[in-house]
Amino acid sequence: MNTCFVSDLSKRLGEEVELKGWAYNFRSSGKIFFLQLRDGSGRVQIVYGKPDVSEAVWEALSSLRIESSVIVRGKVKEDARSPSGVELTGVALEIVSLAAEDYPISKKEHGPDFLLEHRHLWLRSESQWAVLHVRDCIIRATYDHLRSRGFVKFDTPILTPTACEGTTELFEMDYFDMGKGEPSAVNTDGTKAYLAQSGQLYLEAGIMSLGRAFDFGPVFRAEKSKTRRHLTEFWMMDAEAAFVEHEENMRVQEELVIEIVRRVLCECAHELRILERHVEPLQNIQAPFFRMTHAEAVAKLREMGSNIGEKDDLGADDETMLTQAFDRPIFIEKYPAEVKAFYMKRDPNDPSRALNNDLLAPEGYGEIIGGSQREDDYETLKRRIEEHHLPMSAFEWYLDLRRWGSVPHSGFGFGLERIVAWICGLHHVRETIPFPRMMNRLTP
């Protein structure tokens, strides 16, 4: 008999099928046994009648424990009360592995620390299953959309000799002794390496070959932050495009976010119901997004009671206040150049401002994307590196991109976990990644 998946059962009405999965719940009335099975693709109930199965099968059912792995066989029938629309009339069961007693995650309420400590098991819960499916959908939508717009996947290094914006928030490690070519516990030549916090600079090299490129992978920040929006290790998508300037860069971001939300609404309606996510706010995510300059945002925030300064970045509280007042994402553009990264191009109409943007998600979720037009002039970029007191030798290769065939270009990056949190309606980003890494957590 061919094994099928729970997700395919609606196509197999009236057939006898075999399922392989885990017993996540069960109950018995003495004569009838109700088994709740999950197999990764979905969940379904199998109903066994004691007179209809062998004594061996009934004994196996009676010995089951939560999270035992099993192979079941039964006949598929329609059931309007079931979330999947079907259930099985059970005829056979084989226990693959009988779970240990006292599964640690019970139906009672557990605190976040307990669930993080048992993260390897909590991933089996229906809510986490739903989050992981939404996360996967967002990743696939990103790949599909960017490729449809001419972007090519380009893999940037995890180990880097320097940082995009300095090394204060990077994990530092000793690298090889470059003089001898052998590992050295103590580098006599002072060679250091850092875990990457962005692939942006390398993507800029990539677009001089490919025109448009993106990367998608883990990045690391040693920022000592404990907010609900920060992780030490997270996944980031960076995209760069040649011959794209500030305005078009924001259009690319807008189109991408709209497509991601559309795909999730289309493909993950069941998962959003499990998460009790109200979809009306997501259905409002249409063009055009709201736009305001940093100066306008500061003025509005002060009206709302914030004490933000004219040259300050928006803090988490500021972003929450601002985004709760709008039902669509908000572009905040043209921040004070002196507080932004050295590679951001200045606004020709106001050189005190950078041609950059942050994109804030509504409902209080705040920043999900940061982007800018990059400085493409060799002399100007060199001067910016000097003004930021960065080691010129580390950026010679980056300056080479301006020496030979420089073009106007722009890019942006999004934090995957922040987008997952927003779309799923989750309070903390620790719920959006299988094994969160934070200041106080490196296990399991």
Sequence and secondary structure as in RCSB ss.txt:
>XXXX:A:sequence
MNTCFVSDLSKRLGEEVELKGWAYNFRSSGKIFFLQLRDGSGRVQIVYGKPDVSEAVWEALSSLRIESSVIVRGK
VKEDARSPSGVELTGVALEIVSLAAEDYPISKKEHGPDFLLEHRHLWLRSESQWAVLHVRDCIIRATYDHLRSRG
FVKFDTPILTPTACEGTTELFEMDYFDMGKGEPSAVNTDGTKAYLAQSGQLYLEAGIMSLGRAFDFGPVFRAEKS
KTRRHLTEFWMMDAEAAFVEHEENMRVQEELVIEIVRRVLCECAHELRILERHVEPLQNIQAPFFRMTHAEAVAK
LREMGSNIGEKDDLGADDETMLTQAFDRPIFIEKYPAEVKAFYMKRDPNDPSRALNNDLLAPEGYGEIIGGSQRE
DDYETLKRRIEEHHLPMSAFEWYLDLRRWGSVPHSGFGFGLERIVAWICGLHHVRETIPFPRMMNRLTP
>XXXX:A:secstr
  B  GGGGGG TT EEEEEEEEEEEEE SSEEEEEEE SS EEEEEEEGGGS HHHHHHHHT  TT EEEEEEE
EEE TTSTTSEEEEEEEEEEEE   SS S  SS   HHHHHHTHHHHTTSHHHHHHHHHHHHHHHHHHHHHHHTT
 EE    SEESS SS STTS EEE  BTTTTB  SS TT  EEEE S  HHHHHHHHHHHSEEEEEEEEE     
 STT  SEEEEEEEEEET  HHHHHHHHHHHHHHHHHHHHHH HHHHHHTT   HHHHT  SS EEEEHHHHHHH
HHHTT    TT    HHHHHHHHTT SS EEEE  BGGGS TTB EETTEEEEESEEEEEETTTTEEEEEEEEE 
  HHHHHHHHHHTT  GGGGHHHHHHHHSS   EEEEEEEHHHHHHHHHT S GGGSSSS BBTTB   
